[in-house]
Amino acid sequence: MRMMFSVRGAMGMRGFVRSVCCSSAMVLALHAVGYAQHMTPDEAQRQLDTGNEPMKVGDAAPKDAAAVKDATSGWYAASLKTRDQRLEWWREARFGCFVHWGAYSVLGGEWKDRPNPGYAEHIMRVNRIPVETYKNEVAAKFHPDAYDAKSWVRQMKAAGMEYVIITSKHHDGFAIWPSEVNKYNIRDVAHFQRDPLKELVDAARAEGLHVGFYYSHAFDWEDPNAPGNDWDYTNPAGDKGLFGGLNWYNAHPELVAKVDKYIDGKAIPQLKELISRYHPDILWFDTPSKLPFYEQARIVKAVREADPNVVINGRAARTKGVNLGDYLDTADRPEELRPTPGDWEAIPTTNESYGYDKLDPVHKPVPYFVQLLAKTSAKGGNILLNIGPKGDGTIDPPDAEILAGIGKWMAVNGESIHGTERTPLDRQAWGDSTVKGNTLYLHVMNWPSDGKLLVGGLSSKVTQAYLLSDSAKHPLKTAVEGNDLLVHVPATAPDSVDTVIVLRTEGPVRGQMGRLLQATSGPNRLLGFDAAAHGAGFVYGDGKTAQYFVDGLEKAGNSLTWNVRSDKARRYEVEVKYSTPKDSNPTGGKFVVKMGDHVLTVPMEATPGPKQIKTANAGTFEIASGSLQDITVTAEGSAEPVHFFELNLKPVK
């Protein structure tokens, strides 16, 4: 039903709740029935997220409490004293390059003429390739004669990247350096006599880039004692869910002694070898929940003892309320980003895979990454953009084009990214902003049609305004309008993707949160990710395409709220975007959009699938200009789960 009303409201509070969930249950079924030959890789990837990283988390183990105490009152607490020093270069960088490269790169996302669904680096697991077959037909053929670390680094540096992290050993267990610890490595299996890691470290440091290694510490499909491989061995933490599945270490604690042989015989010794041989600036870990937390912590403790100054990412050791890394890692392949406290990093990739996939043409355009980089920096985070080089050691041409395209933008606008901090302002209809000292950088992605850019919530006095692309720094005219700043801009955007405007302020940049709704500067999107969540039991999507949802509105008493105000008294058309999970039918339910005493409702219906987002018109309302007001969304009339994505407020002409 559509209704019309005028509203006034009160200010609300902001907050957030975090939860991550996904599944790997379908992998065995896929293997059993075989692949549909007509499926293209991108279709498979979109239909089967379980071909990607399994990320469910098991229960706490009895020994976890002692490990938490040992860390938080001992070695980890001591490491926090030098954390800011360790992270200084990382915070300054804001933009790095992730490189997924190893034996799997030889296959290019295809096994026995069949496309691999999901991430190409998981091809051994998804296809359940026996260890000996993988060793002889894949790893032994990893002979990257065309690898040129200097060329790689030049391209990364030209893109504006200031650090690089390469997969030294992924989940397949294969080391791409000549390890003395374990013979399953590039020298002893592939008989490649060069050291790819040393060449990259030397090239990166020669160009002033920081460098580090991804190391799969909790997942190793080659080692007979490690978690993960349940097709060659009867090992826990694989897709079969043997020995109690995620909670194998509680159901069968006797298996931990076996896993310790892997940890003490391969994982910790190889990590110490990487540290002593290459002195990395950062170590990047993944999928820690394959091990009980106390074993995760033991590995991280050994790393910290070996090098107190190496940066450790947020997927090394974590349990409820505790993360033993130096910063947090959020979702892979994000399209939208949630506000995240502290230091954090997002991990997009150029297409839909991390390892090289010759059958995946779904490379995102350069503007996508430019805007994602700006939006991430605005929220105080880093972007670690992944590329997947080919098995011969060359960078895939589409990846090279993306790096070059980003580099053109960064050559002009890099200062608005490097060394910046999270903005004190809310997301704007025209884009976002970043901060460095007494400088506010406006990232204008939607150019105002009337030449008037209104910056909502800026409290600081502006002393200078100019286009960052203007080397002469010709001044832009500004004027204060209530709580906002009006900037007169050219009729046409100098850069249609992201034009950066520099505002110098008198003293530190200050501002207030609250969304300013406008009519001339782009869409007024109120994302569930940005809302204050009231209630309990909210679950958030991971931010990927069509997965930036919030679940939990169907629970009694739960609501999402945004603080908004309008630049002028204006009527807005309200749209609700949502989808429904598989087997959910919320017929009879409705979304309720409230401002003050006035209400709009939107009937719910099942969507064809969870990634088929429905846009439903709720009606219109008028918002008076002036103070902040609350817009609140609830769900009523059905207990069936529903994915809520966003409200769109469109000015009515």
Secondary structure, 3 states (H helix, E strand, C coil): CCECCEECCCCCCCCCCCCCCCCCCCHHHHHHHCCCCCCCHHHHHHHCHHHCCCCCCCCCCCCHHHHHHHHHHHHHHHHHHHHHHHHHHHHHHCEEEEECCCHHHHCCCEECCEECCCCHHHHHHHHCCCHHHHHHHCHHHCCCCCCCHHHHHHHHHHCCCCEEEEEEECCCCCECCCCCCCCCECCCCCCCCCCHHHHHHHHHHHCCCEEEEEECCCCCCCCCCCCCCCCCCCCCCCCCCHHHHHHHHHHCHHHHHHHHHHHHHHHHHHHHHHHHHHCCCEEECCCHHHCCHHHHHHHHHHHHHHCCCCEECCCCCEECCEECCCCEEEEECCCCCCCCCCCEEEECECCCCCCCCCCCCCCCCHHHHHHHHHHHHHCCEEEEEEECCCCCCCCCHHHHHHHHHHHHHHHHHHHHCCCCECCCCCCECCEEEEEECCEEEEEECCCCCCCEEEECCECCCEEEEEECCCCCCCCCCEEEECCEEEEECCCCCCCCCCEEEEEEECCCCCECCCEEECCCCCCEEEEHHHCEEECCCCEECCCCCCCCCEECCCCCCCEEEEEEEECCCEEEEEEEEEECCCCCCCCCCEEEEEECCEEEEEECCCCCCCCCCEEEEEEEEEECECCCEEEEEEEECCCCCCEEEEEEEEECC
